[in-house]
């Protein structure tokens, strides 16, 4: 998702937040060095150079680094990838500068723990959560499936700029970027000094393998096609792939979460709206539109529909239960809001009306976990619980 906010959205923000956004500087696009890209073979879908945005740290945060991976779904066939290659999530030619907010904000009052760190947005232009390594060519049509190489190229660009000497580091990401965090968390820690405090946070990246309301596993088919098309399998967790009958399902975090060694924080809503609309009740699974009203307004959901949503929540909790019980270094914030991505939006990250559990905002919970001020494993009660959610 882009962080750019329209004028209409700005006008709806509380006055204090509006002022903060108005004072935040635009962060420009930095293209990966051509020599680095050429050496690694790191290119966006259309063959353009991959890119990132970098806001330099200052003061006590000058030696600390926060890398945030942009989201934007996936492409699972040549047609959808060719279409994607003509957009900002398939080509750096269409990327524009924007304002950093939420976990990337440089405003201490809006982002108290990370505001003065070196903050980087890794722009997404491959369509496989920075994990592919393949290429398609047919006549005049070419597609570079080089997400893994893009990941390596951006890190290679940042290491000499200070990342190689980081004292503290946090890898974060939202949606498809949140999935990329799971995929790259351990690899990220290997780039950094052994003395550094390195942790990861995945926001809305815990995509469940689950049947939809029509009893079809469309999400499994989607991921299988993404992995096959873009050459992802070779870059999946080897402990996972060697233990599964179908190695491609190791694109789902629930199958390889237990193998991640670096401390990781799972931030997800139990009713993630992207998964609600696209995994649980995609339009193709509801041709009669029985769910249309419920999707638009939760108060119109039938008892049966609410029960289906509660079953989805339980599946989310069951998939993370072992992590919740056994991880001594991990953290969790599973709230009952209907939302998708909560770190990069100021109104959900840290604001007066942000979602809370045990009276802690998401920013406070993440900060407590990262700096070990408090153990943070919070799970909200079922909907309609969550009085601080903006349903």
C-alpha positions as CSV (number, residue, x, y, z in Angstrom):
1,X,0.0,0.0,0.0
2,X,1.1,3.6,-0.7
3,X,1.5,5.9,2.3
4,X,0.3,8.9,0.3
5,X,-2.8,10.5,1.8
6,X,-5.4,12.3,-0.3
7,X,-6.8,15.7,0.7
8,X,-10.1,14.1,1.5
9,X,-8.5,11.7,4.0
10,X,-6.5,14.5,5.5
11,X,-9.6,16.5,6.1
12,X,-11.1,13.6,8.1
13,X,-8.1,13.3,10.5
14,X,-8.1,14.8,14.0
15,X,-6.5,18.3,13.9
16,X,-3.3,17.2,15.7
17,X,-2.7,14.4,13.2
18,X,-3.5,16.7,10.3
19,X,-0.9,19.2,11.5
20,X,1.7,16.4,11.9
21,X,1.1,15.1,8.4
22,X,1.3,18.7,7.0
23,X,4.7,19.1,8.6
24,X,6.1,15.7,7.5
25,X,8.6,15.9,4.6
26,X,8.1,14.0,1.4
27,X,10.6,11.1,1.1
28,X,12.0,10.7,-2.3
29,X,12.7,7.6,-4.4
30,X,16.2,6.1,-4.4
31,X,17.0,3.6,-7.2
32,X,19.3,0.7,-6.4
33,X,22.7,1.3,-8.0
34,X,22.8,0.0,-11.6
35,X,26.0,-1.9,-11.0
36,X,24.5,-3.7,-8.0
37,X,21.3,-4.5,-9.9
38,X,23.2,-5.8,-12.9
39,X,25.6,-7.9,-10.8
40,X,22.7,-9.6,-8.9
41,X,20.2,-9.5,-11.7
42,X,17.8,-7.5,-9.6
43,X,15.0,-5.9,-11.6
44,X,11.4,-5.0,-11.2
45,X,8.8,-7.0,-13.3
46,X,9.3,-4.7,-16.2
47,X,13.1,-4.6,-16.1
48,X,13.4,-1.3,-14.3
49,X,15.7,-0.7,-11.3
50,X,14.3,-1.6,-7.9
51,X,13.9,1.2,-5.5
52,X,13.5,2.3,-1.8
53,X,12.9,5.4,0.2
54,X,15.4,6.4,2.9
55,X,15.0,8.9,5.7
56,X,18.3,9.3,7.7
57,X,18.4,8.7,11.4
58,X,19.5,11.4,13.9
59,X,20.4,11.9,17.5
60,X,20.2,8.7,19.7
61,X,18.8,6.8,16.7
62,X,21.6,7.5,14.2
63,X,22.9,3.9,14.5
64,X,19.5,2.2,14.5
65,X,17.7,1.0,11.5
66,X,14.0,0.3,10.6
67,X,13.3,-1.4,7.3
68,X,9.7,-1.5,6.3
69,X,8.6,-3.7,3.3
70,X,5.8,-2.4,1.2
71,X,2.7,-4.6,0.4
72,X,0.6,-4.9,-2.6
73,X,-0.7,-8.5,-3.2
74,X,0.8,-10.9,-5.7
75,X,0.5,-11.8,-9.4
76,X,0.1,-15.5,-10.2
77,X,0.0,-15.7,-14.0
78,X,1.6,-14.0,-17.0
79,X,-1.5,-11.8,-17.7
80,X,-1.8,-10.4,-14.2
81,X,2.0,-9.9,-14.0
82,X,2.1,-8.0,-17.3
83,X,-0.7,-5.8,-16.1
84,X,1.2,-5.2,-12.8
85,X,4.3,-4.3,-14.6
86,X,2.6,-1.1,-15.8
87,X,1.9,0.1,-12.2
88,X,3.9,1.3,-9.2
89,X,3.9,-2.2,-7.8
90,X,5.6,-3.7,-10.9
91,X,7.9,-0.9,-12.1
92,X,9.9,1.9,-10.4
93,X,9.0,4.1,-13.4
94,X,5.6,4.7,-11.8
95,X,6.7,5.1,-8.2
96,X,6.4,8.6,-6.5
97,X,7.7,10.2,-3.3
98,X,5.4,10.2,-0.3
99,X,5.1,11.0,3.4
100,X,6.3,8.5,6.0
101,X,3.7,7.9,8.8
102,X,3.0,5.5,11.5
103,X,6.0,3.3,12.4
104,X,8.0,5.3,9.8
105,X,7.1,8.8,11.1
106,X,9.9,11.2,12.2
107,X,7.6,12.8,14.7
108,X,8.4,11.8,18.3
109,X,4.9,12.5,19.5
110,X,3.5,10.1,16.8
111,X,6.2,7.5,16.9
112,X,8.0,7.7,20.2
113,X,10.3,4.6,19.9
114,X,11.5,4.7,16.3
115,X,11.0,8.3,15.1
116,X,14.8,9.1,14.9
117,X,16.0,5.8,13.5
118,X,17.2,5.4,9.9
119,X,13.9,4.6,8.3
120,X,13.6,2.8,4.9
121,X,10.6,1.8,2.8
122,X,11.5,-1.1,0.5
123,X,9.3,-0.5,-2.5
124,X,7.5,-3.6,-3.9
125,X,7.8,-4.3,-7.6
126,X,8.0,-8.1,-8.0
127,X,4.7,-9.7,-7.1
128,X,5.9,-12.6,-4.9
129,X,6.8,-11.0,-1.6
130,X,10.4,-10.4,-2.5
131,X,10.9,-14.2,-2.9
132,X,11.1,-15.1,-6.6
133,X,14.0,-15.9,-8.8
134,X,12.9,-16.6,-12.4
135,X,12.1,-14.9,-15.7
136,X,9.5,-15.1,-18.4
137,X,10.1,-14.2,-22.0
138,X,7.9,-14.7,-25.1
139,X,8.5,-12.6,-28.1
140,X,8.5,-8.9,-27.1
141,X,7.1,-9.7,-23.6
142,X,9.5,-10.1,-20.7
143,X,8.9,-10.4,-17.0
144,X,11.6,-10.4,-14.4
145,X,10.6,-12.4,-11.3
146,X,13.5,-11.3,-9.2
147,X,12.1,-10.5,-5.8
148,X,14.8,-12.4,-3.9
149,X,17.5,-10.5,-5.9
150,X,15.7,-7.2,-5.2
151,X,15.8,-7.9,-1.5
152,X,19.6,-8.7,-1.7
153,X,20.2,-5.6,-3.8
154,X,18.5,-3.1,-1.5
155,X,20.3,-4.6,1.5
156,X,23.6,-4.4,-0.4
157,X,22.9,-0.7,-1.1
158,X,22.1,0.1,2.5
159,X,25.0,-1.8,4.2
160,X,27.7,0.8,3.3
161,X,25.3,3.6,4.3
162,X,25.4,2.4,7.9
163,X,23.3,-0.7,8.1
164,X,26.4,-2.8,8.3
165,X,27.2,-1.2,11.7
166,X,23.7,-1.1,13.1
167,X,23.3,-1.3,16.9
168,X,19.6,-2.0,16.7
169,X,17.5,-3.1,13.7
170,X,13.8,-3.9,13.1
171,X,12.4,-5.4,9.9
172,X,8.8,-4.7,9.4
173,X,6.2,-4.9,6.6
174,X,2.5,-4.9,5.8
175,X,0.3,-7.4,3.9
176,X,2.4,-9.0,1.2
177,X,5.3,-7.1,2.8
178,X,4.3,-8.7,6.1
179,X,4.6,-12.1,4.5
180,X,8.0,-11.0,3.2
181,X,9.0,-10.3,6.8
182,X,8.3,-13.9,7.8
183,X,10.2,-15.1,4.7
184,X,13.3,-12.9,5.2
185,X,13.5,-12.3,9.0
186,X,16.4,-14.8,9.7
187,X,18.2,-13.7,6.5
188,X,18.0,-10.1,7.6
189,X,19.7,-10.9,10.9
190,X,22.6,-12.6,9.1
191,X,23.5,-9.3,7.4
192,X,24.0,-7.5,10.7
193,X,26.7,-7.5,13.4
194,X,26.4,-10.2,16.0
195,X,26.2,-7.5,18.7
196,X,23.2,-5.8,17.1
197,X,19.7,-6.2,18.5
198,X,17.7,-7.6,15.5
199,X,14.0,-8.3,15.5
200,X,11.1,-8.4,13.1
201,X,7.4,-7.5,13.0
202,X,4.9,-8.7,10.5
203,X,1.8,-6.6,10.1
204,X,-1.2,-8.3,8.4
205,X,1.1,-10.9,6.9
206,X,-0.2,-14.0,8.5
207,X,-2.3,-15.3,5.6
208,X,-4.1,-18.5,6.5
209,X,-4.4,-21.6,4.3
210,X,-8.2,-22.1,4.6
211,X,-11.3,-23.0,2.6
212,X,-13.7,-20.3,1.7
213,X,-17.5,-20.2,2.2
214,X,-17.9,-22.4,-0.9
215,X,-15.4,-25.0,0.5
216,X,-12.8,-24.2,-2.1
217,X,-9.1,-23.5,-1.3
218,X,-8.6,-20.5,-3.6
219,X,-5.8,-19.0,-1.5
220,X,-3.8,-22.3,-1.7
221,X,-4.3,-22.3,-5.5
222,X,-3.2,-18.6,-5.7
223,X,0.0,-19.2,-3.6
224,X,0.8,-22.4,-5.5
225,X,0.6,-20.5,-8.8
226,X,2.7,-17.6,-7.5
227,X,5.4,-20.0,-6.2
228,X,5.5,-22.0,-9.4
229,X,5.5,-19.0,-11.8
230,X,8.1,-16.9,-10.0
231,X,10.5,-19.6,-8.9
232,X,9.9,-19.0,-5.2
233,X,10.2,-22.6,-3.9
234,X,14.0,-22.5,-3.9
235,X,13.9,-19.5,-1.5
236,X,11.5,-21.0,1.0
237,X,12.5,-22.2,4.4
238,X,14.4,-25.4,3.8
239,X,13.4,-27.0,7.1
240,X,9.8,-26.4,6.1
241,X,10.0,-27.6,2.5
242,X,11.9,-30.8,3.5
243,X,9.1,-31.7,6.0
244,X,6.1,-31.1,3.7
245,X,4.5,-33.3,1.1
246,X,3.8,-30.1,-0.8
247,X,6.8,-27.8,-0.3
248,X,4.9,-24.9,-2.0
249,X,2.6,-24.5,1.0
250,X,5.7,-23.3,2.9
251,X,4.7,-19.9,1.4
252,X,2.1,-19.9,4.2
253,X,3.6,-18.6,7.5
254,X,1.7,-21.2,9.6
255,X,3.9,-23.9,8.2
256,X,7.3,-22.3,8.8
257,X,6.8,-20.0,11.7
258,X,8.3,-22.5,14.2
259,X,11.6,-22.5,12.2
260,X,12.2,-18.7,12.5
261,X,15.0,-18.1,15.0
262,X,15.0,-14.3,15.1
263,X,12.6,-12.7,17.6
264,X,9.4,-11.8,15.7
265,X,6.2,-10.0,16.6
266,X,2.9,-11.0,14.9
267,X,0.5,-8.1,14.5
268,X,-2.8,-9.1,12.9
269,X,-6.4,-8.6,13.3
270,X,-8.4,-11.7,14.0
271,X,-10.8,-10.5,11.3
272,X,-8.3,-9.3,8.7
273,X,-10.4,-7.5,6.1
274,X,-8.3,-8.6,3.1
275,X,-8.6,-12.2,4.1
276,X,-12.3,-11.7,4.9
277,X,-13.0,-10.3,1.4
278,X,-10.5,-12.4,-0.6
279,X,-9.9,-15.7,1.3
280,X,-13.0,-16.3,3.3
281,X,-15.7,-14.7,1.1
282,X,-14.3,-13.9,-2.4
283,X,-16.9,-12.8,-4.9
284,X,-16.5,-16.0,-6.9
285,X,-17.5,-18.0,-3.8
286,X,-20.6,-15.9,-3.3
287,X,-22.1,-15.5,-6.7
288,X,-25.5,-14.7,-5.3
289,X,-24.1,-11.8,-3.2
290,X,-25.5,-13.3,0.1
291,X,-22.5,-11.7,1.9
292,X,-22.6,-8.3,0.2
293,X,-24.5,-6.5,2.9
294,X,-22.4,-8.1,5.7
295,X,-19.2,-7.0,4.0
296,X,-20.4,-3.4,3.9
297,X,-21.9,-3.2,7.3
298,X,-21.2,-5.7,10.1
299,X,-24.4,-4.9,11.9
300,X,-26.4,-6.5,9.0
301,X,-24.6,-9.9,9.3
302,X,-26.8,-12.8,10.1
303,X,-26.0,-15.1,13.1
304,X,-24.7,-17.7,10.7
305,X,-22.3,-15.2,9.1
306,X,-21.1,-14.0,12.4
307,X,-20.4,-17.6,13.4
308,X,-18.4,-18.0,10.2
309,X,-16.3,-15.0,11.1
310,X,-15.8,-16.3,14.6
311,X,-14.6,-19.7,13.1
312,X,-12.1,-17.8,11.0
313,X,-10.8,-16.0,14.2
314,X,-10.4,-19.4,15.9
315,X,-8.5,-20.7,13.0
316,X,-6.1,-17.7,13.2
317,X,-5.6,-18.3,16.9
318,X,-5.1,-22.0,16.5
319,X,-2.5,-21.4,13.8
320,X,-0.5,-19.1,16.1
321,X,-1.2,-21.0,19.4
322,X,2.1,-22.9,19.5
323,X,4.0,-19.6,19.0
324,X,1.9,-17.9,21.7
325,X,2.7,-20.7,24.2
326,X,6.3,-21.6,23.4
327,X,8.1,-18.5,22.0
328,X,10.0,-16.8,24.7
329,X,11.3,-13.9,22.5
330,X,8.2,-13.4,20.3
331,X,5.3,-10.9,20.7
332,X,1.7,-10.7,19.6
333,X,-1.1,-8.2,19.1
334,X,-4.2,-10.0,17.7
335,X,-7.0,-7.5,18.0
336,X,-10.7,-7.8,17.0
337,X,-10.8,-4.9,14.6
338,X,-11.9,-5.3,11.0
339,X,-8.8,-3.8,9.4
340,X,-5.8,-4.6,7.2
341,X,-2.3,-3.1,8.0
342,X,-2.1,-1.1,11.2
343,X,1.6,0.0,11.5
344,X,1.8,2.4,8.6
345,X,-1.4,4.4,9.3
346,X,-1.0,6.9,12.1
347,X,-4.6,6.5,13.3
348,X,-4.1,2.8,14.0
349,X,-0.4,3.0,15.0
350,X,-0.3,5.7,17.7
351,X,-3.1,8.2,18.1
352,X,-5.6,9.2,20.7
353,X,-8.2,6.9,19.1
354,X,-5.9,4.0,18.1
355,X,-7.0,0.4,18.8
356,X,-5.9,-0.7,22.3
357,X,-5.5,-3.8,24.4
358,X,-4.8,-3.5,28.1
359,X,-4.9,0.2,27.4
360,X,-1.8,-0.1,25.1
361,X,-1.7,1.2,21.5
362,X,-0.1,-1.0,18.9
363,X,3.0,1.3,19.0
364,X,3.3,1.0,22.8
365,X,2.9,-2.8,22.6
366,X,5.5,-3.1,19.8
367,X,7.9,-0.8,21.7
368,X,7.5,-2.7,25.0
369,X,8.3,-5.9,23.2
370,X,11.3,-4.6,21.1
371,X,12.9,-2.9,24.1
372,X,11.9,-5.7,26.5
373,X,10.1,-3.3,28.8
374,X,7.3,-5.9,29.1
375,X,6.3,-9.2,27.7
376,X,3.7,-8.5,25.0
377,X,1.4,-11.3,23.9
378,X,-2.1,-9.7,23.6
379,X,-5.2,-11.4,22.2
380,X,-8.5,-9.6,22.1
381,X,-11.9,-11.1,22.9
382,X,-14.2,-11.9,20.0
383,X,-16.2,-9.4,18.0
384,X,-18.1,-7.2,19.0
385,X,-15.4,-6.9,21.6
386,X,-12.8,-4.2,21.0
387,X,-14.3,-0.9,22.0
388,X,-11.4,1.0,20.6
389,X,-11.8,-0.4,17.1
390,X,-13.2,1.8,14.4
391,X,-15.7,-0.7,12.9
